[in-house]
Amino acid sequence: MNVAEGSASSTIVGARALAIFLISLLPLAVSPVIPMIDFYNHVARYFVLTHIQDSAALQDNYAVAWKLLPNLGLDVLALPAFRLLPPLAAAKAIIILIFAVQFGGVLALNRALNGRMSIAAALLAGILLYSYIFIWGFANFLLANGLSFWCLALWLKLRERNLWLAAMACSGFAVLIFLCHGFAFALYGIMLALLEFGRWRLSQRRRIADLTKSALAVGVQAVVPAILFLATPTAHAGPSADDIVSGHRAPELLINRVAEIAAYQASAIVRVANSPWLALDVASFVVVAGLCIWGVRRGVIRISPTAFPALAVIGLLCVVTPPSLFGVGKISDRVPLVGAMLLAASLGSGRRGAVKGLSGPVVGLALLLLARIAANIIAFAPYRDDFRDFVAVMEKVPSNAIVGAASPPEGRERNTLTRRCEMYGPLVVPLFGHPAPLFANPTQQPLALKGPLADLTGRSKQASDSHDDPLAAKQSSFRYYIACGYPDARIAGFRTLAQKGRFLLLEKP
């Protein structure tokens, strides 16, 4: 293939990749609110950080608490968007930004590993945008993980010219990844070291001196982030008490806990590309695995040998990573997404694929992507009507009221088919100006609760845990609740002020 043909081929692949990305955005258009469990709590915090000076109610109940944290990326990057755009439009802009960073990062690394972008990589990257971690709404982690793939691509490109130039350039990038999310930075370091090892393993002269020099160039990138981490309150949070052994001293209880965690992790792996339907996710996992194996065996797809060690270790981490670290939960849920994105980045065209162009495995991935986009459109569309009902009920809330959020415990299960409710409680802050409980962990967020909201939130936490119904008479602490997902419009101990669709506005007499 001459230079002109190669350039034309790259342009075609780039155009197809852009089309894949734009098509992948379609589910975002069907509803003002996307069912992302934690995301709108973060959105409300971004709004408070941007607009606290404009509202006495916000000033009375929140305090800006900027400090050095390994979780600040979007708290900084989102501020201009929330100054310029309405809250829901700013939230959509952040989602698209995260998608673009992830999708582009996978393709940048794909090109660095294989010499050119692969349509198979673009299709799998599109499938992974709507991941289980996306549905959780872990926005900072998703952004940091996307940046990690960009930095890995930069490393592979620069280290061919000069190892220490690559180390200096990526050291600055590494600090940015760390400030977006500490655990994403740790996974970046693991992938970087193993990709460098994979490169060394394939070299003709495998000298220990070269490997040692590479290890130093990789390790130097951790110096500044390590110093910063030790200066953060997160470093002193310690491991979570919710580990495998704690509270399960009896052998039979420990066995049950291990089995429970194993089942949980198996679900996280199989449902790495998430939809509301378990059957679709299982089928998608099997289809992607089958298409990759088929493509490799036929020679139309290849997996970059440089990535083999990294894929093997990340695969192991999918199984052995603890559920929580340093007070941060759902740690082990995140690793399968990183592994799947790394697999996507490692997919290149095999010898037969370069000749045939679109192959059977590529067509199969394209059809799967379209099927999953259609499924997400179907799943997200009902939230448009839910949002309309939520707005109608919230218009009945008295001025200056502090509003708690409530939903039945069964509606908060991990794999529930019921439409989610977690997004609406935080949205009373940016959309209606009412103070409401928000994430304000001093080791994770630059926001503190104060005044009446802090008092009510503290009493609520003392009376219940996240698995209980907050409307139980002995647990409720807020006077007003926006309740979602209760089958009965009459809740014992409360007066119903408004009701529409799945939403109730309740007052405790």
PAFIKOL-615226 format. One record per residue: residue in one letter; x, z, y of N, C-alpha, C in turn. Coordinates in steps of 0.02 Angstrom, whole numbers, plus 50000, padded with zeros to 5 digits. Atoms other than C-alpha are relative to their C-alpha. Layout:
AXZYXZYXZY;...
This chain:
M500425000049940500005000050000500445000050062;N499595000149940500754994950169499745004950052;V500174995049949500685005250329499304998850027;A500665001649972499154996150397499445002049952;E500514998250050498194998350235499945007649993;G500024992850004498685016650227499655003150059;S500334997549941498115019450405499244998949997;A500715001550007496455010850372499675004549949;S500274995650051496205020950214499915007150027;S500054993349971496555037150308499425000550049;T500565000149953495305032250442499335000449964;I500624999950040493965029050311499885006949971;V500074993350028494305045750226499815005050054;G500164995549945494275054550394499284999350023;A500695001249980492615046450441499515003049948;R500434997150053491865051450273500015007650003;A499964992749995492495069250293499595002550059;L500414998049942491705070250467499264999649983;A500705000650020490065063850395499785005649954;I500154994450044490135077050259499905006350040;F500064993949959490405090650388499355000050040;L500615000349959488975084750500499385000849956;I500574999150046487785083350352499945007349979;S500004993150021488285100950302499705004750052;L500294995949947487645107550469499244999850001;L500725000949995485855101850437499595006449987;P500414993950009485215118550366499985004650061;L500004995749940485695126950530499474998050050;A500485002649951484425116250623499295001949985;V500704999150019482865121850530499715006650023;S500254993549979482735139650598500435002850055;P499594996749948483275149350753500455005449972;V499624994550031483895163250639500194998049929;I499745001650066484975160650485500055006549960;P500004993750038484825173550343500705002349981;M499334997250009486555181150364499955007550011;I500184993050002486475199550323500305004050057;D499674996049948487755207250442500104996250065;F499785004149944488015192850563499665001850066;Y500354998849937486665196850690500115007050027;N499764993649974487255214750701500634998850043;H499415001849960488915207350759499784996350063;V500255003749943487965195450874499755004850054;A500254995249952487095210150956500585003750034;R499414996749970488785218650982500334995550051;Y499705004749952489505203051064499584999950064;F500445000149941487995203051180500115006350041;V499904993849964488235221351225500674999950037;L499345000249969490095218851258500004995450062;T500015004849945489665204351374499535002150056;H500534998849951488115211151463499885007450015;I500144992949990488265230051466499955001850074;Q500014998449929488585230051652499354998050034;D500625002549970486905221451682499395004149981;S500584996450026485785234151595500125007549998;A499944992750002485535252751625499865002649930;A500164997750068484765254451451500614999249954;L499405000950040486335247251372500545005050019;Q499494995349977487475258151479499855007149976;D500194993250021486495273751428500115001249925;N499994999250073486665270251241500614997149965;Y499415002950030488275260551212500605001150047;A499374999749962490085262151267500484994949971;V499495004850022491365248251259500625004049980;A499444996150027492825254751153500544995449974;W499475004550021494175241551152500605003949976;K499404997050027495635246551044500314995049952;L499675004450047496895238450929499695000849931;L500325000050065495975233850769500164993549964;P499905006350038496285221250629499344996549986;N500675002650011494515214950654499694997850066;L500225001149931494405208950834499874992750017;G499985007049981494445190050824499394997650038;L500595002749968492645185550864499755004550056;D500194995849944492385200650977500314997550064;V499685003049942493595191851094499774992850010;L500165007149993493215173551057499274998850018;A500715001149988491325175751066499795001550072;L500234997949933491285183051242499844994150046;P500195005649956491355166351336499354996749979;A500625003150024489975159251226499395004150021;F500574995849983488845174151261499915000750075;R500095000249928489165172751448499664993550021;L500235006649980488705154251451499344997949967;L500575002450039487345152351318499515005649985;P500474995050026485745161251265500255002849934;P499724996750060486075173551122499964995949936;L500075003650063485385162950979500404993650000;A499595006049995486245147251042500745001849992;A499314997850008487885156851056500145001749928;A499914998350071487635163350879500104993649958;K499935006350037487405145550813500684996850015;A499355002849981488955139950910500565003549961;I499494996350038489965153650824500004997849927;I500045002350070489335148250652500334993249993;I499715006750004489815130250687500765000450009;L499284999049992491525135950749500325002349935;I499744997550063491805145750589500024994549947;F500025005650047491255130950484500564995050013;A499505005049983492405119150578500705002449984;V499334997350015493915130650560500115000249925;Q499934999950072493595132950374500084993049971;F500005006850027493225114750335500644996450020;G499395003249977494655108350441500625002949969;G499424996850030495865121150370500114997849928;V499955002350070495485116050190500294992949999;L499775006950000495755097650233500714999450026;A499315000149976497345101150331500495001949945;L499584998050056498085110350182499984994849945;N500075005350049497425096850067500484994250015;R499545005449981498405083750164500725002249993;A499314997650006499965094650169500235000349927;L499824999450071499915097149980500044993249966;N500065006350037499475079349930500224993850038;G499785005849961500085068150071499444996350034;R500595003149969498315062550115499395004049983;M500624996450013496565069550126499634996949941;S500395002250058495455068549974499265001150013;I500724999249994493585065549976499745005649955;A500214994650044493415077349829500105006850034;A499874993749964494205091149935499485001150054;A500494999449946493025087450080499315001949972;L500654998550029491495087949967499965007249976;L500004993150024491985104449885500035004850059;A499984995749941492405111850055499315000450032;G500684999949973490665106850116499545004449958;I500404995850044489865115049965500135007450013;L499804993049992490835131150000499845002950069;L500164997249934490295132750182499455005249995;Y500554995250009488685141350129500165004549940;S499744995650053489595154350027499625006649998;Y500294993350003489075171449970500245004350057;I499744996349944490205178650104499684997850066;F500385002449942489325167750233499325003550003;I500654996750000487645174950180500075007450017;W499884993149979488385192350197500115000350076;G499895000049928488835187250375500665003050021;F499354997249983490655192650369500394995150044;A499785005349955491075182150520500755000250012;N499294999649985492815188650561500424998049940;F499635001950060493395186650381499994992449991;L500055007250008492745168850373500444996350049;L499575003249951493615164150534500735000849982;A499304998750017495245172350482500214996149938;N499835003750060495185164050311500104992650016;G499905006949980494955146950391500664999050037;L499365000449965496425150350507500595000449951;S499474999550051497465155150354500164993149971;F499885006650030497245137750281500344995450050;W499645003849949497765129750445500735002050002;C499314997649996499315140650448500404998049938;L499665002350061499745136450267500194992650006;A499845007049990499635118050312500584999150049;L499455000349951500755120750463500665001949968;W499394997850035502015129950355500294994349957;L499765005350045502125115950227500274994050039;K499775005649960502335102950364500675001650034;L499414998349961503645112150467500605001849956;R499434997750040504685119350326500394994149970;E499635005950020505145101650274500534998250051;R499515001349947506045100250441500505005750006;N499564994249990506705117850463499635006249978;L500344994150028506285133650366499875005250054;W500084994649951506565145450513499554997850058;L500505002449952505585134450633499295001449973;A500644998550031504135136050511499855007450004;A500104992749999504385154950503499805002350070;M500164997949932504355156750693499304997850021;A500655002649981502835145650717499445003749964;C500524996750039501845153850578499965007550013;S500024992949983502325171450634499485001350055;G500514999349948501275169050791499304999049972;F500645001350033499855161750687499805006049957;A500144994350044499995176550567499715005950039;V500274994649959499685188950708499274998650017;L500695001949985498115179450756499555001149939;I500394998950061497505179750575499885007449990;F500064992850009497855198450564499485002950049;L500464997249951496895202050725499284997849987;C500675001950019495415192450655499755004149940;H500194995950057495415201550488500615001849959;G499414997650035496715212250401500044997749928;F499985001950070496215208150222500124992549993;A499865007250001496195189450260500744998750011;F499285000849989497975191450324500385001649935;A499674998350063498475199950160499954994249950;L500095005750046497745185450060500414993950024;Y499575005449974498635173150175500725001049977;G499314998650021500295181650136500114998549927;I499955001350072499965180649949500024992549987;M500025007250011499505162249957500644996650025;L499405003049972500985158050068500605001049954;A499434998650044502245166649954499964996049936;L500075003550064501535158449799500044992450008;L499915007249988501435141049876500754998550009;E499285001049992503255142949926500355000549932;F499724999650067503665148549749499834993749960;G500195006150035502695133649681500434994150022;R499575005349975503705122149792500715000649971;W499334998850027505335130149735500024998349925;R500035001150072504795129049552500064992649984;L500005007250012504605110149569500624996550026;S499415003149971506245107249659500514998449945;Q499505001950050507685098949567500545005349993;R499484994850002508915112749612499665006750014;R500344993649992508055129349581500535005650006;R499494994949989509355140749658499685006550025;I500264993549980509015159449678500125001150075;A499864999149929509845158849849499464996750043;D500525003449962508555146249910499345003949997;L500614996150007507135156749841500045006350042;T499914994049960507845172249926499914998450074;K500075002049930507975163150093499264998750017;S500715001349989506175157150075499605006550003;A500354993650001505595174750033500105003750067;L499874996949935506415181250193499594996650055;A500385003749950505595167550296499255001549995;V500704998050010503905172050221499895007250022;G500084993049986504165190750237500035001750074;V499944998449929504655190250420499344999450037;Q500665000849969502885184850461499575006249996;A500394993950008502235201750404500245005750044;V499704994449964503345212150518499555002350057;V500414998149943502305211850677499305002349978;P500654997450023500615213050588500055006949967;A499934993450031501265227950486500075005450053;I499924995249946501815236850645499335001150036;L500654999449967500145233050727499505004049957;F500474996650045499185238950574500125007550000;L499854992850000500085255750572499785003450064;A500224997249937499565258050753499255000250008;T500735000249996497715255350715499695006049965;P500354994750036496455268650665499814998049929;T500175002450067496055257750515500515002249948;A499474998150047497725262250436499915007149974;H500104993050020497185280450428499325001249969;A500664999150031495455277050357500075001749926;G499904998750071496165277450180499544996049957;P500435003650047495405269650025499315003149999;S500694997550006493535271150004499945004449939;A500134995650058492905284849891499624996549945;D500405003650050491835272149802500454995649957;D499595003950046493105267049671499735000949930;I500255000150069492935265149484499945007049971;V499974993650034493375282949438499615005450037;S500304994649961492675293549580499275001149980;G500674998350017491115302549526499794997949930;H500175002450067491215295549348500525002749950;R499484997050042492355307749257499844999549926;A500185000450071491375307449095500144993049974;P499825006650026491985293148983499424995149999;E500555004750005490255286048957499794997650069;L500165002149932489955285749146500524995150026;L499475004549979491635277449177499904993149968;I500115006350034491245264049047499424996350034;N500575003149967489565260949130500204997150068;R499795002349935490395259549300500444993749995;V499585005950010491705247349237499574993949983;A500445005550019490345236749157499594997550060;E500385001949940489345237149318500424995950048;I499565003649955490815231549422500184993149972;A499845006450032491255217949295499424995050009;A500585004349990489485211049305499944997850072;Y500025001549928489545211949494500504994550017;Q499485004949984491185202349501499854993249968;A500185006450031490575189249378499494996350042;S500495003149956489095186249493500324997350063;A499665002349939490235184949645500394993649987;I499625006050017491295171949555499544994049990;V500465005650016489855161449489499614997950062;R500405001549942488895162549653500424999450063;V499565000649942490375159149766499704995250052;A500425004249957489335144749838499295002449990;N500604996050010487735154249869499374996350020;S500675002249983485905149549869499525005649980;P500474994750022484325160049845499864999949925;W500195000850069484205153849666500605000649954;L499444998950046485355160549531500114994049955;A499945005750045484995145749417500394994350033;L499655005349964485585133449550500745001750008;D499304998149991487175143349581500394999649935;V499675000550065487595144649396500114992749983;A499935007150016487255126149373500544996850044;S499495002949955488325121949526500705001949978;F499344997850023489775132349460500214996049939;V499845003850061489685123649291500134992750016;V499925007049982489505106449369500674998850035;V499365000949965490995108749487500585000649951;A499464999350050492085115149345500034993949955;G500015005850044491535100949233500254993750033;L499785006049964491805087549365500755000250013;C499284999549989493545094149405500394998649936;I499675001150064494035094549222499964992649980;W500105007150016493295077149194500454995650043;G499605004049955494175070249347500745000549984;V499294999250017495865077549298500164996349935;R499885003250064495705071149119500004992450007;R500045007249990495245053649179500544997450047;G499485002149954496645053449306499764998050068;V500255001849934495525051149458500065005850049;I499884994149959495815068849521500635003449974;R499434995950020497415078949519499995006550039;I499914993649966497755097049561500745000650018;S499304999749978499345099149663500385005249960;P499604995150038500665107249552500285005650043;T499754994849955501305116649704499525005950004;A500504994849993499685126449707499875003949935;F500154996750064499705131549522500125007650002;P499894992750000500515148849547499495003750045;A500474996849956499385152949694499305000249970;L500665000150032497815147549601499975005149943;A499994995250056498325158149450499945007150025;V500004993149976498635173949551499355001650036;I500644998749967497095172249661499445000549948;G500494999350054496095169449502500025006949968;L499934993250027496785185849433499715005150049;L500264995449949496365194649597499245000150002;C500735000250003494565188949577499735005449953;V500224995350052494485200949429500235007150016;V499704993349996495615215649478499965003150070;T500034997149933495335217949666499495005550003;P500494994549996494495234849702499434998350048;P500575001749957492775234649784500115001750073;S499924997749931493355243849941500725002050013;L499344997949979494965246950038499975001950074;F499944997849931495315256650199499325000150036;G500664999249970493485260150228499604993550007;V500355006449995493005241650216499724998349932;G500335001550063491745237050082499994992649984;K500095006950023491405221149984500664996150001;I499355003350000493275217449974500054995049942;S499925004350059493215210349798499544993950002;D500455005749995491765198949844500324994050035;R499725005249957492875189249963500514995649965;V499445003650032494255184049844499774993549967;P500205006450031493255170949745499934994350050;L500055005349950492905161349906500694997350017;V499325002249984494755160949948500284995649943;G499775003950057495155154849772499674993249996;A500355006450003493815141449778500234995350056;M499755004249946494415135249948500704997549985;L499335002250019496195134749883499974994449948;L500105005450050495605124449734499804993650035;A500215006049963494735112449854500594996950035;A499425002649963496315110949958500514996749954;S499505002650047497345107149803499794993549966;L500255006050034496245092649744500244993750036;G499785006449974497045075649770499764994349955;S500175005850040496765058049706500534998849947;G499545001850053497535054349538500194992750004;R499775006950000498365037849496499414995149996;R500585004550007496725029849442499535000850059;G500444998949943495775037849586500224996250061;A499755003649942496905029849715499814992649997;V500185007050009496465012849643499244999050003;K500725001050006494605015249608499615002350061;G500374997449943494155024349769499495005149978;L500524995350019492475032949740499924999949924;S500034999550073492465039149560499395004149979;G500564996250025491185047349448500015007350022;P499984993049977491785065349487499855000650075;V500134999749928491755061649674499254998950014;V500725001349992489995054449663499605006249978;G500334994050024489485069749562500035005650051;L499934994849948490165081549696499564998450060;A500425002049944489265071549830499275001549987;L500704998550017487605072949740499875007549999;L500084992750001487875091549713499975002750071;L500024997849930488255093949898499324998650031;L500655001749972486655084849947499455004549971;A500504995750031485645095049822500025007050029;R499944993249973486325111349890499805000350074;I500235000349931486035106150070499245000050002;A500735000150003484235102150026499735006849981;A500224993450021484065118949938500055005050058;N499934995449944484715128150091499514998450056;I500525001749951483545118550206499345003049979;I500624997250025482095123750095500005007750007;A499964992749997482715141750091499995002750071;F499954997549931483055143250278499374998650041;A500575002149959481465134550342499495005550012;P500514994949986480265149350318500215005150053;Y499784995349949481345159750435499794997950070;R500255002349935480715149050579499335003450015;D500644996649991478955156050554500105007550005;D499864992949995479655173450524500235001950071;F499744998549933480575172750690499434999950051;R500585000349954478985167550781499585006449995;D500394993850010478065182450705500385006050027;F499594994549974479505194150748499955000450076;V500055000149927479445188850931499325002450022;A500684997949981477555191150938499925007549994;V500064992850009477675208850871500435003850050;M499554996549954479155213750979499745000050072;E500285000149933478195208851136499555006050014;K500434994149992477125224351106500395006550007;V499594993949995478585236651113500005002550072;P499974997349931478495248351264500694999250031;S499375000749965479835246251395500445006149990;N499504994750007481425256551375499985003749933;A500034996850065481005260751194500644998649960;I499465000950048482395263451068499674998349933;V500365002650058481915253750912500435000349938;G499685000050065482415257250733499754994249959;A500195005550045482335244250594499875002849931;A500174997650067481555246550423499804994149956;S500225004850051481345236350265500015003649934;P500024996650065480935241150085500674999449965;P499355000350034482455245449978500074994049954;E499945005650047482045231849852500144993450036;G499855006049962482175218849990500724999350021;R499305000049981483995223450017500464999049940;E499595001250058484585219549841500434993850009;R499515005349991486065207949824499714993049986;N500235006750022485185193549734499254999350006;T500725000349993483415195949795499774993050020;L500315006349980482295180649809499555000950060;T500414998649941481295189249946500384998150063;R499675001849937481645182950121500305006350031;R499634994349975482905194150205499725002450067;C500254996949939482505206150348500565002850044;E499474996349965484215212850401500184997150068;M499795003249938484415200650545499605002450060;Y500464999249944482935206150650500115006550038;G499894993749964483325224350690500514999450055;P499515000749946484935220350786499784995350056;L500195004949950484095205750876499555002950055;V500394997049945482995217750976500445001450060;V499544998649944484555221051081500104993850043;P499875005749955485045203551143499374996350021;L500595003949983483295196051141499505003850043;F500514996249965482265210351213500295005850042;G499684994949959483515222551290499885007149977;H500124993250024482995237451183500615002449962;P499464997250040484385248751118499785000749927;A500134999550072484505248750928500655001649965;P499374998450036485755254750797500404993749986;L499535005550013487275243350784500625002749966;F499374997950029488915243750690500455002850056;A499574996849951490035255750785500515004549965;N499494996350036491355261250661500654999850041;P499415000149957492885266650763500614996849968;T499445003450033494055259150632499884992649991;Q500165007050012493185242250635499724996350061;Q500325003549944492225238450796500175003250067;P499844997449933492605240150983499385002250038;L500624997849969490925248251019499855007049975;A500214993250019490295266251019499285001150022;L500674998049981488535273051020500045006550039;K500014993849962488125286651145499285001650020;G500654998249972486665295751224499465000649947;P500564999350047484945295451143500084995949936;L499925004150059485385281251025500485003249950;A499534996650044486885290550955499685005949965;D500344994250029485825306050928499514997849946;L500505002350049484425296550840500334996949939;T499665003250056485625286350734500345005249956;G499684994750039486585301950682499505003849957;R500514996550038485005310750629499734995749943;S500245004550052484435295450533500504999649942;K499505000350053486085294550437500035006449960;Q500004993750036486005312850393499415000649952;A500624999250039484255310950324499934995049943;S500105005350051484465295250219500654996449987;D499455004650012485675282850144499744992950000;S500195007049992485675263950145499524997549947;H500445002450054484655262849985499305003050005;D500654996849993483195273550044499564996350050;D500475002849952481645268550138500035004150064;P499954996049938481925273750320499345002350027;L500664997949976480055275550344499725006049960;A500224993950034479925290150221499925005550052;A500184995349947479125303950323500555005050015;K499494994949989480535316450298500654997050027;Q499375003249979481865303650346499964996750068;S500045004049939481195294150496500215004150060;S499764996549941482005298550661499824996450065;F500185003849941481545284650782499255000450012;R500725000149985479875284650871499704993249984;Y500255006750012479705265750858500444996549948;Y499665003950051480155254650711499734992949999;I500205006750018480135235950685500094999549925;A499994999950073479695235150501499884992949973;C500045006850027479905219450395499955000449924;G500025000750072479375215350219499585005049963;Y500434995150034478135229350183499344996749982;P500615003450020476625223450083499385002950032;D500584996749972475445235850167500105000950075;A499964999249928475085235950354499925007250021;R500094992949984474735254650346500555004049965;I499454996050025476255265950325499855007350015;A500164992949992475955284450297500445003250052;G499634996549948476455294850447500144995950062;F499885004349943476475280150569499364996750024;R500545003949971475275271450686500244992850007;T499825007049995475295252450676499774997450068;L500155002649934475405245350852499914992550002;A500075007350004475575227050804500204997849931;Q499845002750066475645216550647499904992550001;K500065007350007475985198250615500484997849946;G499585002450054476615189850458500325005849962;R499644994950037477945200750376500215005950044;F499734995149952478215211650531499465004950023;L500414994749973477475228150588500385003450057;L499734995549949477775237850748499675006749990;L500264993550018477595256050703500225005250051;E499854994349956477525271850808499885006549961;K500094993550032477795289350742499675004750050;P500364995749952476515300850825500405006450015;
